Each structure stands twice: as C-alpha cells, then as structure tokens.
C-alpha cells in the first residue's frame, strides 16, 4: 500500500508540476506574442509613415518639375521670339548688302 501511495503521490506531483509548467509556458508565450504584435504594429506604423512621407515628397517633386518645365518652356519661347525679331531686323540689312553686291559686282559677260 505504501508503494501505491508513493506512486500516486509521484504521479499527482508530476501532473501538478506539468500543469504548472504548461501554464507558465502559456503565459510566457502569450507575453511573447503580445510583444511581437506590438513590434509589428510599430514597424507597420513607421513604414506607413515613411511611405506617406515619400508619396508627399514625390508629389511635391512632380509639382516642382511641372513648374520648371513651364518656366523653361516660357523662357525658350521668349528667346525664340527674340531671335525671330532679330532675324526680321536683319532682313533689310541683308537685302541691302545683297543689292550692293549685285549693283557693284561686274558681270562676267561685260
């Protein structure tokens, strides 16, 4: 009887220790899962914030590029207009030079 009592006490103690160990392990696992979930939320928040910041930066850059394109196009058009005006101003001078050469250059047959 003493041996049976000892075996039952040993089995009961083993079950109690196993149950306590399992409960402690489950508590530890739950805490680890909570830490991981918190870390995951923090990382997602940082990544989301960084992504939003990059999207805003790209939008600002796109607007700046559009403004620069407009400025360059206007500047180019103004310069072309100025060159065109200068060429129109040269036309009478070039015609006068051409007429002078025509009038003052002896022809080969005369």
C-alpha positions in Angstrom: 0.0 0.0 0.0 2.8 2.4 0.8 4.3 1.8 -2.7 0.9 2.5 -4.3 0.5 5.7 -2.2 4.0 6.8 -3.2 3.3 6.1 -6.9 0.0 8.0 -6.8 1.8 10.9 -5.0 4.6 10.9 -7.6 2.1 10.8 -10.4 0.0 13.6 -8.8 3.1 15.7 -8.2 4.2 15.1 -11.8 0.8 16.2 -13.1 0.8 19.2 -10.9 4.3 20.3 -11.9 3.5 19.6 -15.6 0.3 21.6 -15.4 2.1 24.5 -13.6 4.9 24.4 -16.2 2.4 24.3 -19.0 0.5 27.3 -17.5 3.8 29.2 -17.1 4.8 28.4 -20.7 1.4 29.6 -22.0 1.7 32.8 -20.0 5.2 33.4 -21.4 4.1 32.5 -24.9 1.2 35.0 -24.6 3.5 37.7 -23.4 5.9 37.0 -26.3 3.0 37.1 -28.8 1.9 40.5 -27.4 5.5 41.9 -27.7 5.7 40.6 -31.3 2.3 42.1 -32.1 3.3 45.5 -30.6 6.6 45.4 -32.5 4.7 44.5 -35.7 2.3 47.5 -35.2 5.2 49.8 -34.5 7.0 48.7 -37.6 3.9 49.0 -39.7 3.3 52.5 -38.3 6.8 53.6 -39.2 6.7 52.0 -42.7 3.3 53.5 -43.3 4.5 56.9 -42.1 7.6 56.7 -44.3 5.6 55.6 -47.3 3.2 58.6 -46.8 6.2 60.9 -46.5 7.7 59.6 -49.7 4.4 59.9 -51.6 4.1 63.5 -50.4 7.7 64.2 -51.4 7.1 62.7 -54.9 4.0 64.8 -55.3 6.0 67.9 -54.3 8.8 67.0 -56.7 6.3 66.4 -59.5 4.8 69.9 -58.9 8.3 71.4 -58.9 9.1 69.6 -62.2 5.9 70.9 -63.8 6.8 74.5 -62.7 10.3 74.1 -64.0 9.0 72.8 -67.3 6.7 75.7 -67.7 9.4 78.2 -66.8 11.9 76.6 -69.2 9.2 76.5 -72.0 8.3 80.2 -71.5 12.0 81.2 -71.4 12.6 79.2 -74.6 9.7 80.7 -76.3 10.8 84.2 -75.3 14.3 83.6 -76.6 12.9 82.2 -79.9 10.7 85.3 -80.3 13.8 87.5 -79.6 15.8 85.6 -82.2 13.0 85.8 -84.7 12.7 89.5 -84.1 16.4 90.0 -84.6 16.4 88.0 -87.8 13.5 90.1 -89.1 15.5 93.1 -88.3 18.5 91.8 -90.2 16.4 91.1 -93.3 16.6 94.7 -94.7 20.3 94.9 -94.0 20.9 91.6 -95.7 18.9 92.7 -98.7 20.8 96.0 -98.9 24.1 94.1 -98.8 22.8 91.7 -101.5 21.7 94.6 -103.7 25.1 96.4 -103.2 26.9 93.3 -104.4 24.5 92.9 -107.3 25.0 96.6 -108.3 28.7 96.8 -107.7 30.0 93.5 -109.0 30.9 93.4 -112.6 29.3 90.6 -114.6 31.4 88.2 -116.5 30.0 89.0 -119.9 30.5 92.8 -119.9 
